[in-house]
Amino acid sequence: MTILGLAWRSLKQRRLASILTAVSIALGVALTIAVVALRDGAESSYRDTARGYDCILGPTHGSTLDIVLNTMFHVGDMGGTIPWDSYEEAKADEMVKYAVPYAVGDMLRGHHVVGTTSDMFRALMDPDNVPLMESIRGRVFKDGKDFEAVIGGLAAANTGLTLGDKFRVTHGVGMVEHAEEWLVVGVMKPTGTPADRGVFVPIETFYEIEGHQAAGDDVAQRREERAAKRAEREKEHGHAHDGDDHGHAHDGDDHGHAHDGDDCEDPDCEDHGHAHDGDAHGDEHDHAHAEGEECVHGTKEELGLSAVGIRLKSPILRLRYVADVRNDRGPVQAVIPQDQIRELFDVISPIGKLLTWIVALMIVVAGVGTMVSLYNTIAGRRREIAILRAVGARPRHVFSIIVTEALLLCILGGLAGILIGHGTVILIAPYLLDKAGVFLSLGFGTLDVAIAGVLVVLGLVVGLLPAWQGLRTPVAENLHPTE
């Protein structure tokens, strides 16, 4: 009988111990594969999403990471807003292919309601580089004041909404519902992107909400009150301003601009208002106008936008466009999503790697368990070893048989673990895609080859000590039957 045959026969004689040892190795391998798949899937989903826009225009006083997470991943609060005319300027720029406005602040059962345009579904792609437009069952909403909506796959699953349903939204979390109703005209299939968690409505309808209109009126009223107080203070202190000078009054985050004799058609006359974010209406960029001026203020001019996603005609234009925005030093800042996500994973990736190493140590612990199991069996196998030596087996044969046993346990346990690990990933992938918007890539890869190689080495190493102990078994003393 060959060495492999003898080793296999020996394992079969200790069937229960062999199975338990192989299972411990299999569980370690399976857990390692699942953890690595989850880590890589989450990181890949974030990085793929970050490539959706070349840059994002956000408020100058907002956190750059918050701007990216709120705009592209629909989590957190923006912490400020930008003027509406920033969107108009971006849309008119020759370098820009898509300028996508975002106005947020309302919620639908825990999901962010995003006021935007249909260009968002053309600008953003799924992991297969297919525009989100192609994943919509039904149709995309019409840009305008029709109260229509497109719902992400995860949001649809959690809310139970489908085509033809109507819904209302709340301002913030757990607050009173707005009276307006939107009709669901499109439901996105799960795409593995954060868009699965969003509820998207035409941005014009966002500003038509009664509460938002009231907020815009309130902003305008406060602006006028501050303008009157500023004029009174200037009159008292004898400060004269001619038409080319601009007085700046700072009240918290509010920026007041005094204009004498300016015509309201001047772009600077527009109020830099803000779309409300979370439970608060955004900061106000108030413009004071001299007496006698008339200016028409709309809700979107008063409340502004949360952000603008920019997709350029060519990625090579990114640095130039960002430099232009930064040099302009206007009320917006240009944020490159890829840079922010890379910095985010630079911070958290060591934790993921540490977790992977901890899980991988389980394989080593299982290997040590294999060594201990084989070592403890040597005492009970002394007569078996002695008989092998008596019938002509050389010491190297005995050594090879024991090492082969350890190698078989590691390989069989490893193969079972690889199958269990990938089976687990296949089972949880649809759930994660539906519930968390994380896309897990399926199939075997280099990790499996690396694990197989490690297990071969581990099997050879853990078999050395038991094999050495087997070589030291006295032949003559162990040929007699044991009681």
Salt bridges, closest charged atoms under 4 A:
ASP40 OD1 - ARG39 NH2 3.20
GLU43 OE2 - ARG47 NH2 2.96
ASP48 OD1 - ARG51 NH2 2.11
ASP54 OD1 - ARG318 NH2 3.15
ASP85 OD2 - HIS272 NE2 3.71
GLU88 OE1 - LYS91 NZ 3.82
ASP106 OD1 - HIS171 ND1 3.64
ASP106 OD1 - HIS178 NE2 3.42
ASP106 OD2 - HIS212 NE2 3.11
ASP106 OD1 - HIS276 NE2 3.23
ASP119 OD1 - ARG122 NH1 3.07
GLU148 OE2 - ARG139 NH2 2.74
GLU181 OE2 - ARG168 NE 3.53
GLU204 OE2 - LYS300 NZ 3.22
GLU208 OE2 - LYS145 NZ 3.38
ASP218 OD2 - ARG222 NH1 1.90
GLU224 OE2 - ARG223 NH2 3.82
GLU234 OE2 - HIS241 NE2 3.45
ASP251 OD2 - ARG226 NE 3.77
ASP254 OD2 - ARG226 NH1 2.44
ASP262 OD2 - HIS259 ND1 2.73
ASP271 OD1 - ARG223 NE 3.71
ASP283 OD2 - HIS61 NE2 2.90
GLU284 OE2 - ARG222 NH2 1.76
GLU284 OE1 - ARG226 NH1 3.42
ASP286 OD2 - ARG226 NH1 2.72
GLU293 OE2 - HIS289 ND1 3.71
GLU302 OE2 - HIS297 ND1 3.04
ASP339 OD1 - ARG342 NH2 2.98
GLU384 OE1 - ARG381 NE 3.68
GLU405 OE1 - ARG14 NH2 2.71
GLU405 OE2 - ARG381 NH2 2.64
ASP448 OD1 - HIS422 NE2 2.64
